[in-house]
Amino acid sequence: MVSNRYTKKIYVHILDACSNGAGKTQIVYECNLNFRAFESHMDNLIRAGLIRVETVDCRSHYFTTDKGREVLSRLNALIEMLSL
């Protein structure tokens, strides 16, 4: 799937949305994604160890890991440097 938005910016939005835990629908709305894009990006972030999934009240919630927080900080710095 090709996105018009810069992938790193999408990752920043997802990592930020998950920093205090969030459900799929909340992330989709906050990050302005469709569910297909959500699944694709989330799979990549989980595989990289940047997001962890926990079951809360029988629903999946996504949380930014410590590694994810470090990457978020670095991506924010990169975006700021590039003025994107």
Secondary structure as a PSIPRED ss2 file (coil, helix, strand):
# PSIPRED VFORMAT (PSIPRED V4.0)

   1 M C   1.000  0.000  0.000
   2 V C   1.000  0.000  0.000
   3 S C   1.000  0.000  0.000
   4 N C   1.000  0.000  0.000
   5 R C   1.000  0.000  0.000
   6 Y C   1.000  0.000  0.000
   7 T H   0.000  1.000  0.000
   8 K H   0.000  1.000  0.000
   9 K H   0.000  1.000  0.000
  10 I H   0.000  1.000  0.000
  11 Y H   0.000  1.000  0.000
  12 V H   0.000  1.000  0.000
  13 H H   0.000  1.000  0.000
  14 I H   0.000  1.000  0.000
  15 L H   0.000  1.000  0.000
  16 D H   0.000  1.000  0.000
  17 A H   0.000  1.000  0.000
  18 C C   1.000  0.000  0.000
  19 S C   1.000  0.000  0.000
  20 N C   1.000  0.000  0.000
  21 G C   1.000  0.000  0.000
  22 A E   0.000  0.000  1.000
  23 G E   0.000  0.000  1.000
  24 K H   0.000  1.000  0.000
  25 T H   0.000  1.000  0.000
  26 Q H   0.000  1.000  0.000
  27 I H   0.000  1.000  0.000
  28 V H   0.000  1.000  0.000
  29 Y H   0.000  1.000  0.000
  30 E H   0.000  1.000  0.000
  31 C C   1.000  0.000  0.000
  32 N C   1.000  0.000  0.000
  33 L C   1.000  0.000  0.000
  34 N C   1.000  0.000  0.000
  35 F H   0.000  1.000  0.000
  36 R H   0.000  1.000  0.000
  37 A H   0.000  1.000  0.000
  38 F H   0.000  1.000  0.000
  39 E H   0.000  1.000  0.000
  40 S H   0.000  1.000  0.000
  41 H H   0.000  1.000  0.000
  42 M H   0.000  1.000  0.000
  43 D H   0.000  1.000  0.000
  44 N H   0.000  1.000  0.000
  45 L H   0.000  1.000  0.000
  46 I H   0.000  1.000  0.000
  47 R H   0.000  1.000  0.000
  48 A C   1.000  0.000  0.000
  49 G C   1.000  0.000  0.000
  50 L C   1.000  0.000  0.000
  51 I E   0.000  0.000  1.000
  52 R E   0.000  0.000  1.000
  53 V E   0.000  0.000  1.000
  54 E E   0.000  0.000  1.000
  55 T E   0.000  0.000  1.000
  56 V E   0.000  0.000  1.000
  57 D C   1.000  0.000  0.000
  58 C C   1.000  0.000  0.000
  59 R E   0.000  0.000  1.000
  60 S E   0.000  0.000  1.000
  61 H E   0.000  0.000  1.000
  62 Y E   0.000  0.000  1.000
  63 F E   0.000  0.000  1.000
  64 T E   0.000  0.000  1.000
  65 T C   1.000  0.000  0.000
  66 D H   0.000  1.000  0.000
  67 K H   0.000  1.000  0.000
  68 G H   0.000  1.000  0.000
  69 R H   0.000  1.000  0.000
  70 E H   0.000  1.000  0.000
  71 V H   0.000  1.000  0.000
  72 L H   0.000  1.000  0.000
  73 S H   0.000  1.000  0.000
  74 R H   0.000  1.000  0.000
  75 L H   0.000  1.000  0.000
  76 N H   0.000  1.000  0.000
  77 A H   0.000  1.000  0.000
  78 L H   0.000  1.000  0.000
  79 I H   0.000  1.000  0.000
  80 E H   0.000  1.000  0.000
  81 M H   0.000  1.000  0.000
  82 L H   0.000  1.000  0.000
  83 S C   1.000  0.000  0.000
  84 L C   1.000  0.000  0.000
